[in-house]
Amino acid sequence: MVALPMMDVAARLDRLRQRLADAGCDAVLLTNLVNVRYLTGFTGSAALLAVLPDDAVLVTDGRYTFQAAEQIKAAGVDARIEVGGLSGQRDAVSLALQGVVRVGLEATNVTWARQRTFATEWLPDAEMVATENLVEELRRVKDDGEVARIAEAARIADAALAAVRHRLVEGITEEDFAVELDFEIRRLGAAGNSFESIVASGPNGAKPHARPSDRRIGPGELIVLDFGAIVDGYCSDMTRTLCVGPPASDTLQRMVDVVAESQAAGVDAV
């Protein structure tokens, strides 16, 4: 994989802090792991992040003692790390947010049961404030490092298809082609697939989200492919419609011609 420019992770916490007052909270407890990663660079599967006006505390479990320290240091993020089991995490969050009057929670990520646990057991003296899109709105604007990762994810997916598309003329099944495409995406350096790849041939192409089946791909058929790659947490998503040789019928040829003409008209319009 090509060398990618650094992302400005370290500056993100301060941009979030600037949004707290407008959200009606004095601090925020983040539970969405995608947002935690965006703000800290930490990629573990369990974490909470308390963000205060003058402090930030990442809380995780013992599996990630070394990883958390390494990744936060690499990202240049000014945050403390607390490690413990469930009770230890509760105590760390309670201590970090002690004295805070209004604590924001991510409303779209916290269940009612978890909100009640935070309100009655973890932070009984604070008011829980439902927030929406505090971090997501920051994520909408990408820096150069983020754009580069999205571009690399698109490049890998495109190269993966180019490497395996010859298999379509060999009578391969949809399932087997999906496996080979997915493997090539990983081989080229992606962390994984953005989602389960769609390989839909012939009549299966009429299903918007068809799952690869044991159906063999035949000559003259149209094949809808929907796939993507993940690079450092950033995804690509592309759809391609291919034909195995010349279209098998006048109807299929007309479909190809109409779509091609429509696409060309759209390109000319912009």
C-alpha positions as protocol buffer text, in pm:
chain_id: "A"
residue {
  index: 1
  type: MET
  ca { x: 0 y: 0 z: 0 }
}
residue {
  index: 2
  type: VAL
  ca { x: 122 y: 349 z: -79 }
}
residue {
  index: 3
  type: ALA
  ca { x: 243 y: 587 z: 192 }
}
residue {
  index: 4
  type: LEU
  ca { x: -41 y: 810 z: 307 }
}
residue {
  index: 5
  type: PRO
  ca { x: -21 y: 1161 z: 457 }
}
residue {
  index: 6
  type: MET
  ca { x: -83 y: 1200 z: 829 }
}
residue {
  index: 7
  type: MET
  ca { x: -429 y: 1293 z: 955 }
}
residue {
  index: 8
  type: ASP
  ca { x: -468 y: 1583 z: 1197 }
}
residue {
  index: 9
  type: VAL
  ca { x: -621 y: 1374 z: 1475 }
}
residue {
  index: 10
  type: ALA
  ca { x: -474 y: 1583 z: 1758 }
}
residue {
  index: 11
  type: ALA
  ca { x: -677 y: 1894 z: 1670 }
}
residue {
  index: 12
  type: ARG
  ca { x: -1014 y: 1720 z: 1674 }
}
residue {
  index: 13
  type: LEU
  ca { x: -1077 y: 1721 z: 2050 }
}
residue {
  index: 14
  type: ASP
  ca { x: -1057 y: 2100 z: 2067 }
}
residue {
  index: 15
  type: ARG
  ca { x: -1301 y: 2133 z: 1779 }
}
residue {
  index: 16
  type: LEU
  ca { x: -1541 y: 1908 z: 1969 }
}
residue {
  index: 17
  type: ARG
  ca { x: -1500 y: 2113 z: 2288 }
}
residue {
  index: 18
  type: GLN
  ca { x: -1608 y: 2423 z: 2100 }
}
residue {
  index: 19
  type: ARG
  ca { x: -1944 y: 2255 z: 2033 }
}
residue {
  index: 20
  type: LEU
  ca { x: -2028 y: 2153 z: 2389 }
}
residue {
  index: 21
  type: ALA
  ca { x: -2197 y: 2474 z: 2501 }
}
residue {
  index: 22
  type: ASP
  ca { x: -2429 y: 2485 z: 2199 }
}
residue {
  index: 23
  type: ALA
  ca { x: -2522 y: 2122 z: 2271 }
}
residue {
  index: 24
  type: GLY
  ca { x: -2626 y: 2218 z: 2624 }
}
residue {
  index: 25
  type: CYS
  ca { x: -2363 y: 2015 z: 2805 }
}
residue {
  index: 26
  type: ASP
  ca { x: -2047 y: 2079 z: 3005 }
}
residue {
  index: 27
  type: ALA
  ca { x: -1878 y: 1752 z: 2901 }
}
residue {
  index: 28
  type: VAL
  ca { x: -1961 y: 1455 z: 2683 }
}
residue {
  index: 29
  type: LEU
  ca { x: -1924 y: 1079 z: 2730 }
}
residue {
  index: 30
  type: LEU
  ca { x: -1872 y: 914 z: 2392 }
}
residue {
  index: 31
  type: THR
  ca { x: -1966 y: 551 z: 2336 }
}
residue {
  index: 32
  type: ASN
  ca { x: -1967 y: 526 z: 1955 }
}
residue {
  index: 33
  type: LEU
  ca { x: -1641 y: 349 z: 1871 }
}
residue {
  index: 34
  type: VAL
  ca { x: -1618 y: 515 z: 1530 }
}
residue {
  index: 35
  type: ASN
  ca { x: -1626 y: 855 z: 1698 }
}
residue {
  index: 36
  type: VAL
  ca { x: -1380 y: 744 z: 1965 }
}
residue {
  index: 37
  type: ARG
  ca { x: -1140 y: 635 z: 1693 }
}
residue {
  index: 38
  type: TYR
  ca { x: -1187 y: 961 z: 1504 }
}
residue {
  index: 39
  type: LEU
  ca { x: -1094 y: 1166 z: 1810 }
}
residue {
  index: 40
  type: THR
  ca { x: -811 y: 952 z: 1949 }
}
residue {
  index: 41
  type: GLY
  ca { x: -683 y: 709 z: 1686 }
}
residue {
  index: 42
  type: PHE
  ca { x: -773 y: 415 z: 1915 }
}
residue {
  index: 43
  type: THR
  ca { x: -905 y: 116 z: 1718 }
}
residue {
  index: 44
  type: GLY
  ca { x: -997 y: -129 z: 1994 }
}
residue {
  index: 45
  type: SER
  ca { x: -1338 y: -293 z: 2021 }
}
residue {
  index: 46
  type: ALA
  ca { x: -1422 y: -153 z: 2368 }
}
residue {
  index: 47
  type: ALA
  ca { x: -1384 y: 206 z: 2484 }
}
residue {
  index: 48
  type: LEU
  ca { x: -1550 y: 510 z: 2636 }
}
residue {
  index: 49
  type: LEU
  ca { x: -1418 y: 863 z: 2592 }
}
residue {
  index: 50
  type: ALA
  ca { x: -1494 y: 1141 z: 2839 }
}
residue {
  index: 51
  type: VAL
  ca { x: -1426 y: 1484 z: 2692 }
}
residue {
  index: 52
  type: LEU
  ca { x: -1418 y: 1787 z: 2923 }
}
residue {
  index: 53
  type: PRO
  ca { x: -1317 y: 2147 z: 2854 }
}
residue {
  index: 54
  type: ASP
  ca { x: -965 y: 2086 z: 2984 }
}
residue {
  index: 55
  type: ASP
  ca { x: -929 y: 1708 z: 2989 }
}
residue {
  index: 56
  type: ALA
  ca { x: -996 y: 1389 z: 2797 }
}
residue {
  index: 57
  type: VAL
  ca { x: -1000 y: 1036 z: 2937 }
}
residue {
  index: 58
  type: LEU
  ca { x: -1007 y: 718 z: 2729 }
}
residue {
  index: 59
  type: VAL
  ca { x: -1145 y: 424 z: 2929 }
}
residue {
  index: 60
  type: THR
  ca { x: -1093 y: 68 z: 2806 }
}
residue {
  index: 61
  type: ASP
  ca { x: -1018 y: -283 z: 2932 }
}
residue {
  index: 62
  type: GLY
  ca { x: -698 y: -477 z: 2993 }
}
residue {
  index: 63
  type: ARG
  ca { x: -681 y: -622 z: 2643 }
}
residue {
  index: 64
  type: TYR
  ca { x: -585 y: -279 z: 2512 }
}
residue {
  index: 65
  type: THR
  ca { x: -341 y: -151 z: 2776 }
}
residue {
  index: 66
  type: PHE
  ca { x: -49 y: -126 z: 2534 }
}
residue {
  index: 67
  type: GLN
  ca { x: -246 y: -65 z: 2215 }
}
residue {
  index: 68
  type: ALA
  ca { x: -430 y: 235 z: 2358 }
}
residue {
  index: 69
  type: ALA
  ca { x: -107 y: 398 z: 2473 }
}
residue {
  index: 70
  type: GLU
  ca { x: 68 y: 334 z: 2143 }
}
residue {
  index: 71
  type: GLN
  ca { x: -214 y: 459 z: 1924 }
}
residue {
  index: 72
  type: ILE
  ca { x: -289 y: 773 z: 2123 }
}
residue {
  index: 73
  type: LYS
  ca { x: 80 y: 861 z: 2127 }
}
residue {
  index: 74
  type: ALA
  ca { x: 108 y: 802 z: 1752 }
}
residue {
  index: 75
  type: ALA
  ca { x: -191 y: 1029 z: 1689 }
}
residue {
  index: 76
  type: GLY
  ca { x: -45 y: 1304 z: 1908 }
}
residue {
  index: 77
  type: VAL
  ca { x: -362 y: 1319 z: 2118 }
}
residue {
  index: 78
  type: ASP
  ca { x: -353 y: 1474 z: 2466 }
}
residue {
  index: 79
  type: ALA
  ca { x: -565 y: 1228 z: 2663 }
}
residue {
  index: 80
  type: ARG
  ca { x: -530 y: 1018 z: 2975 }
}
residue {
  index: 81
  type: ILE
  ca { x: -591 y: 642 z: 2963 }
}
residue {
  index: 82
  type: GLU
  ca { x: -771 y: 441 z: 3230 }
}
residue {
  index: 83
  type: VAL
  ca { x: -782 y: 61 z: 3209 }
}
residue {
  index: 84
  type: GLY
  ca { x: -1007 y: -172 z: 3407 }
}
residue {
  index: 85
  type: GLY
  ca { x: -1294 y: -416 z: 3420 }
}
residue {
  index: 86
  type: LEU
  ca { x: -1655 y: -299 z: 3420 }
}
residue {
  index: 87
  type: SER
  ca { x: -1646 y: -167 z: 3776 }
}
residue {
  index: 88
  type: GLY
  ca { x: -1308 y: -7 z: 3715 }
}
residue {
  index: 89
  type: GLN
  ca { x: -1439 y: 164 z: 3402 }
}
residue {
  index: 90
  type: ARG
  ca { x: -1740 y: 291 z: 3594 }
}
residue {
  index: 91
  type: ASP
  ca { x: -1515 y: 432 z: 3865 }
}
residue {
  index: 92
  type: ALA
  ca { x: -1283 y: 594 z: 3609 }
}
residue {
  index: 93
  type: VAL
  ca { x: -1571 y: 764 z: 3428 }
}
residue {
  index: 94
  type: SER
  ca { x: -1732 y: 874 z: 3755 }
}
residue {
  index: 95
  type: LEU
  ca { x: -1405 y: 1027 z: 3872 }
}
residue {
  index: 96
  type: ALA
  ca { x: -1328 y: 1194 z: 3541 }
}
residue {
  index: 97
  type: LEU
  ca { x: -1673 y: 1357 z: 3529 }
}
residue {
  index: 98
  type: GLN
  ca { x: -1701 y: 1432 z: 3900 }
}
residue {
  index: 99
  type: GLY
  ca { x: -1859 y: 1772 z: 3954 }
}
residue {
  index: 100
  type: VAL
  ca { x: -1981 y: 1806 z: 3596 }
}
residue {
  index: 101
  type: VAL
  ca { x: -2340 y: 1931 z: 3598 }
}
residue {
  index: 102
  type: ARG
  ca { x: -2451 y: 1835 z: 3245 }
}
residue {
  index: 103
  type: VAL
  ca { x: -2305 y: 1531 z: 3069 }
}
residue {
  index: 104
  type: GLY
  ca { x: -2385 y: 1476 z: 2703 }
}
residue {
  index: 105
  type: LEU
  ca { x: -2456 y: 1126 z: 2571 }
}
residue {
  index: 106
  type: GLU
  ca { x: -2477 y: 1016 z: 2208 }
}
residue {
  index: 107
  type: ALA
  ca { x: -2851 y: 968 z: 2176 }
}
residue {
  index: 108
  type: THR
  ca { x: -2832 y: 752 z: 1865 }
}
residue {
  index: 109
  type: ASN
  ca { x: -2578 y: 516 z: 2022 }
}
residue {
  index: 110
  type: VAL
  ca { x: -2694 y: 474 z: 2384 }
}
residue {
  index: 111
  type: THR
  ca { x: -2982 y: 240 z: 2464 }
}
residue {
  index: 112
  type: TRP
  ca { x: -3246 y: 338 z: 2719 }
}
residue {
  index: 113
  type: ALA
  ca { x: -3111 y: 75 z: 2959 }
}
residue {
  index: 114
  type: ARG
  ca { x: -2756 y: 206 z: 2931 }
}
residue {
  index: 115
  type: GLN
  ca { x: -2871 y: 563 z: 2976 }
}
residue {
  index: 116
  type: ARG
  ca { x: -3045 y: 463 z: 3297 }
}
residue {
  index: 117
  type: THR
  ca { x: -2727 y: 290 z: 3416 }
}
residue {
  index: 118
  type: PHE
  ca { x: -2521 y: 601 z: 3349 }
}
residue {
  index: 119
  type: ALA
  ca { x: -2780 y: 822 z: 3520 }
}
residue {
  index: 120
  type: THR
  ca { x: -2839 y: 611 z: 3831 }
}
residue {
  index: 121
  type: GLU
  ca { x: -2511 y: 423 z: 3888 }
}
residue {
  index: 122
  type: TRP
  ca { x: -2224 y: 594 z: 3708 }
}
residue {
  index: 123
  type: LEU
  ca { x: -2315 y: 964 z: 3724 }
}
residue {
  index: 124
  type: PRO
  ca { x: -2605 y: 1003 z: 3970 }
}
residue {
  index: 125
  type: ASP
  ca { x: -2531 y: 1370 z: 4044 }
}
residue {
  index: 126
  type: ALA
  ca { x: -2521 y: 1484 z: 3682 }
}
residue {
  index: 127
  type: GLU
  ca { x: -2794 y: 1565 z: 3434 }
}
residue {
  index: 128
  type: MET
  ca { x: -2785 y: 1343 z: 3125 }
}
residue {
  index: 129
  type: VAL
  ca { x: -2820 y: 1547 z: 2804 }
}
residue {
  index: 130
  type: ALA
  ca { x: -2914 y: 1381 z: 2476 }
}
residue {
  index: 131
  type: THR
  ca { x: -2688 y: 1500 z: 2193 }
}
residue {
  index: 132
  type: GLU
  ca { x: -2694 y: 1421 z: 1824 }
}
residue {
  index: 133
  type: ASN
  ca { x: -2419 y: 1448 z: 1562 }
}
residue {
  index: 134
  type: LEU
  ca { x: -2169 y: 1632 z: 1782 }
}
residue {
  index: 135
  type: VAL
  ca { x: -1881 y: 1435 z: 1634 }
}
residue {
  index: 136
  type: GLU
  ca { x: -2049 y: 1332 z: 1310 }
}
residue {
  index: 137
  type: GLU
  ca { x: -2075 y: 1693 z: 1196 }
}
residue {
  index: 138
  type: LEU
  ca { x: -1701 y: 1732 z: 1248 }
}
residue {
  index: 139
  type: ARG
  ca { x: -1641 y: 1417 z: 1047 }
}
residue {
  index: 140
  type: ARG
  ca { x: -1824 y: 1559 z: 745 }
}
residue {
  index: 141
  type: VAL
  ca { x: -1528 y: 1779 z: 657 }
}
residue {
  index: 142
  type: LYS
  ca { x: -1226 y: 1566 z: 565 }
}
residue {
  index: 143
  type: ASP
  ca { x: -863 y: 1671 z: 593 }
}
residue {
  index: 144
  type: ASP
  ca { x: -605 y: 1577 z: 330 }
}
residue {
  index: 145
  type: GLY
  ca { x: -509 y: 1260 z: 515 }
}
residue {
  index: 146
  type: GLU
  ca { x: -868 y: 1140 z: 524 }
}
residue {
  index: 147
  type: VAL
  ca { x: -924 y: 1216 z: 156 }
}
residue {
  index: 148
  type: ALA
  ca { x: -608 y: 1023 z: 72 }
}
residue {
  index: 149
  type: ARG
  ca { x: -736 y: 718 z: 262 }
}
residue {
  index: 150
  type: ILE
  ca { x: -1069 y: 725 z: 83 }
}
residue {
  index: 151
  type: ALA
  ca { x: -888 y: 755 z: -250 }
}
residue {
  index: 152
  type: GLU
  ca { x: -662 y: 463 z: -161 }
}
residue {
  index: 153
  type: ALA
  ca { x: -964 y: 252 z: -62 }
}
residue {
  index: 154
  type: ALA
  ca { x: -1119 y: 328 z: -402 }
}
residue {
  index: 155
  type: ARG
  ca { x: -793 y: 248 z: -582 }
}
residue {
  index: 156
  type: ILE
  ca { x: -761 y: -88 z: -406 }
}
residue {
  index: 157
  type: ALA
  ca { x: -1120 y: -187 z: -487 }
}
residue {
  index: 158
  type: ASP
  ca { x: -1075 y: -88 z: -851 }
}
residue {
  index: 159
  type: ALA
  ca { x: -747 y: -281 z: -878 }
}
residue {
  index: 160
  type: ALA
  ca { x: -900 y: -586 z: -711 }
}
residue {
  index: 161
  type: LEU
  ca { x: -1178 y: -604 z: -969 }
}
residue {
  index: 162
  type: ALA
  ca { x: -928 y: -561 z: -1252 }
}
residue {
  index: 163
  type: ALA
  ca { x: -727 y: -853 z: -1113 }
}
residue {
  index: 164
  type: VAL
  ca { x: -1016 y: -1101 z: -1099 }
}
residue {
  index: 165
  type: ARG
  ca { x: -1264 y: -990 z: -1364 }
}
residue {
  index: 166
  type: HIS
  ca { x: -1124 y: -1245 z: -1614 }
}
residue {
  index: 167
  type: ARG
  ca { x: -1279 y: -1515 z: -1396 }
}
residue {
  index: 168
  type: LEU
  ca { x: -1626 y: -1403 z: -1504 }
}
residue {
  index: 169
  type: VAL
  ca { x: -1588 y: -1576 z: -1842 }
}
residue {
  index: 170
  type: GLU
  ca { x: -1497 y: -1909 z: -1681 }
}
residue {
  index: 171
  type: GLY
  ca { x: -1840 y: -2010 z: -1552 }
}
residue {
  index: 172
  type: ILE
  ca { x: -1760 y: -1919 z: -1194 }
}
residue {
  index: 173
  type: THR
  ca { x: -2038 y: -1899 z: -935 }
}
residue {
  index: 174
  type: GLU
  ca { x: -2140 y: -1571 z: -777 }
}
residue {
  index: 175
  type: GLU
  ca { x: -2020 y: -1695 z: -438 }
}
residue {
  index: 176
  type: ASP
  ca { x: -1679 y: -1795 z: -564 }
}
residue {
  index: 177
  type: PHE
  ca { x: -1629 y: -1469 z: -750 }
}
residue {
  index: 178
  type: ALA
  ca { x: -1721 y: -1275 z: -436 }
}
residue {
  index: 179
  type: VAL
  ca { x: -1465 y: -1474 z: -235 }
}
residue {
  index: 180
  type: GLU
  ca { x: -1192 y: -1406 z: -490 }
}
residue {
  index: 181
  type: LEU
  ca { x: -1278 y: -1036 z: -509 }
}
residue {
  index: 182
  type: ASP
  ca { x: -1277 y: -1006 z: -131 }
}
residue {
  index: 183
  type: PHE
  ca { x: -945 y: -1189 z: -102 }
}
residue {
  index: 184
  type: GLU
  ca { x: -785 y: -963 z: -362 }
}
residue {
  index: 185
  type: ILE
  ca { x: -904 y: -654 z: -175 }
}
residue {
  index: 186
  type: ARG
  ca { x: -728 y: -781 z: 136 }
}
residue {
  index: 187
  type: ARG
  ca { x: -419 y: -890 z: -57 }
}
residue {
  index: 188
  type: LEU
  ca { x: -379 y: -540 z: -198 }
}
residue {
  index: 189
  type: GLY
  ca { x: -359 y: -394 z: 150 }
}
residue {
  index: 190
  type: ALA
  ca { x: -711 y: -316 z: 268 }
}
residue {
  index: 191
  type: ALA
  ca { x: -811 y: -393 z: 625 }
}
residue {
  index: 192
  type: GLY
  ca { x: -1128 y: -556 z: 497 }
}
residue {
  index: 193
  type: ASN
  ca { x: -1443 y: -498 z: 297 }
}
residue {
  index: 194
  type: SER
  ca { x: -1666 y: -196 z: 349 }
}
residue {
  index: 195
  type: PHE
  ca { x: -1964 y: -433 z: 347 }
}
residue {
  index: 196
  type: GLU
  ca { x: -2057 y: -777 z: 217 }
}
residue {
  index: 197
  type: SER
  ca { x: -1982 y: -777 z: -156 }
}
residue {
  index: 198
  type: ILE
  ca { x: -2275 y: -811 z: -395 }
}
residue {
  index: 199
  type: VAL
  ca { x: -2233 y: -1028 z: -704 }
}
residue {
  index: 200
  type: ALA
  ca { x: -2566 y: -1054 z: -886 }
}
residue {
  index: 201
  type: SER
  ca { x: -2579 y: -1214 z: -1231 }
}
residue {
  index: 202
  type: GLY
  ca { x: -2866 y: -1251 z: -1476 }
}
residue {
  index: 203
  type: PRO
  ca { x: -3207 y: -1229 z: -1303 }
}
residue {
  index: 204
  type: ASN
  ca { x: -3040 y: -1173 z: -965 }
}
residue {
  index: 205
  type: GLY
  ca { x: -2930 y: -832 z: -1089 }
}
residue {
  index: 206
  type: ALA
  ca { x: -3289 y: -713 z: -1042 }
}
residue {
  index: 207
  type: LYS
  ca { x: -3251 y: -752 z: -665 }
}
residue {
  index: 208
  type: PRO
  ca { x: -3111 y: -427 z: -520 }
}
residue {
  index: 209
  type: HIS
  ca { x: -2918 y: -609 z: -246 }
}
residue {
  index: 210
  type: ALA
  ca { x: -2877 y: -961 z: -378 }
}
residue {
  index: 211
  type: ARG
  ca { x: -2644 y: -1190 z: -185 }
}
residue {
  index: 212
  type: PRO
  ca { x: -2395 y: -1399 z: -383 }
}
residue {
  index: 213
  type: SER
  ca { x: -2544 y: -1740 z: -459 }
}
residue {
  index: 214
  type: ASP
  ca { x: -2428 y: -2070 z: -609 }
}
residue {
  index: 215
  type: ARG
  ca { x: -2564 y: -1956 z: -946 }
}
residue {
  index: 216
  type: ARG
  ca { x: -2308 y: -1988 z: -1226 }
}
residue {
  index: 217
  type: ILE
  ca { x: -2242 y: -1678 z: -1432 }
}
residue {
  index: 218
  type: GLY
  ca { x: -2321 y: -1739 z: -1798 }
}
residue {
  index: 219
  type: PRO
  ca { x: -2210 y: -1583 z: -2128 }
}
residue {
  index: 220
  type: GLY
  ca { x: -2395 y: -1271 z: -2242 }
}
residue {
  index: 221
  type: GLU
  ca { x: -2527 y: -1195 z: -1894 }
}
residue {
  index: 222
  type: LEU
  ca { x: -2517 y: -865 z: -1713 }
}
residue {
  index: 223
  type: ILE
  ca { x: -2356 y: -880 z: -1369 }
}
residue {
  index: 224
  type: VAL
  ca { x: -2406 y: -619 z: -1098 }
}
residue {
  index: 225
  type: LEU
  ca { x: -2112 y: -584 z: -858 }
}
residue {
  index: 226
  type: ASP
  ca { x: -2122 y: -370 z: -543 }
}
residue {
  index: 227
  type: PHE
  ca { x: -1811 y: -374 z: -325 }
}
residue {
  index: 228
  type: GLY
  ca { x: -1560 y: -162 z: -139 }
}
residue {
  index: 229
  type: ALA
  ca { x: -1243 y: -159 z: 68 }
}
residue {
  index: 230
  type: ILE
  ca { x: -1147 y: -21 z: 410 }
}
residue {
  index: 231
  type: VAL
  ca { x: -819 y: 165 z: 455 }
}
residue {
  index: 232
  type: ASP
  ca { x: -732 y: 288 z: 804 }
}
residue {
  index: 233
  type: GLY
  ca { x: -1102 y: 312 z: 891 }
}
residue {
  index: 234
  type: TYR
  ca { x: -1209 y: 487 z: 568 }
}
residue {
  index: 235
  type: CYS
  ca { x: -1427 y: 315 z: 310 }
}
residue {
  index: 236
  type: SER
  ca { x: -1485 y: 306 z: -62 }
}
residue {
  index: 237
  type: ASP
  ca { x: -1812 y: 194 z: -219 }
}
residue {
  index: 238
  type: MET
  ca { x: -1845 y: 128 z: -590 }
}
residue {
  index: 239
  type: THR
  ca { x: -2098 y: -37 z: -815 }
}
residue {
  index: 240
  type: ARG
  ca { x: -2006 y: -181 z: -1154 }
}
residue {
  index: 241
  type: THR
  ca { x: -2226 y: -351 z: -1413 }
}
residue {
  index: 242
  type: LEU
  ca { x: -2034 y: -579 z: -1649 }
}
residue {
  index: 243
  type: CYS
  ca { x: -2136 y: -805 z: -1934 }
}
residue {
  index: 244
  type: VAL
  ca { x: -1976 y: -1140 z: -2010 }
}
residue {
  index: 245
  type: GLY
  ca { x: -1904 y: -1081 z: -2378 }
}
residue {
  index: 246
  type: PRO
  ca { x: -2174 y: -933 z: -2603 }
}
residue {
  index: 247
  type: PRO
  ca { x: -2521 y: -902 z: -2445 }
}
residue {
  index: 248
  type: ALA
  ca { x: -2723 y: -1218 z: -2500 }
}
residue {
  index: 249
  type: SER
  ca { x: -3036 y: -1042 z: -2630 }
}
residue {
  index: 250
  type: ASP
  ca { x: -3154 y: -722 z: -2798 }
}
residue {
  index: 251
  type: THR
  ca { x: -3325 y: -625 z: -2473 }
}
residue {
  index: 252
  type: LEU
  ca { x: -3000 y: -651 z: -2276 }
}
residue {
  index: 253
  type: GLN
  ca { x: -2817 y: -456 z: -2548 }
}
residue {
  index: 254
  type: ARG
  ca { x: -3079 y: -182 z: -2530 }
}
residue {
  index: 255
  type: MET
  ca { x: -3039 y: -167 z: -2151 }
}
residue {
  index: 256
  type: VAL
  ca { x: -2664 y: -125 z: -2190 }
}
residue {
  index: 257
  type: ASP
  ca { x: -2707 y: 146 z: -2454 }
}
residue {
  index: 258
  type: VAL
  ca { x: -2965 y: 343 z: -2257 }
}
residue {
  index: 259
  type: VAL
  ca { x: -2756 y: 341 z: -1938 }
}
residue {
  index: 260
  type: ALA
  ca { x: -2441 y: 438 z: -2128 }
}
residue {
  index: 261
  type: GLU
  ca { x: -2620 y: 726 z: -2300 }
}
residue {
  index: 262
  type: SER
  ca { x: -2772 y: 842 z: -1971 }
}
residue {
  index: 263
  type: GLN
  ca { x: -2435 y: 833 z: -1799 }
}
residue {
  index: 264
  type: ALA
  ca { x: -2272 y: 1031 z: -2079 }
}
residue {
  index: 265
  type: ALA
  ca { x: -2550 y: 1291 z: -2063 }
}
residue {
  index: 266
  type: GLY
  ca { x: -2502 y: 1324 z: -1689 }
}
residue {
  index: 267
  type: VAL
  ca { x: -2127 y: 1371 z: -1727 }
}
residue {
  index: 268
  type: ASP
  ca { x: -2181 y: 1636 z: -1994 }
}
residue {
  index: 269
  type: ALA
  ca { x: -2429 y: 1817 z: -1769 }
}
residue {
  index: 270
  type: VAL
  ca { x: -2179 y: 1865 z: -1487 }
}
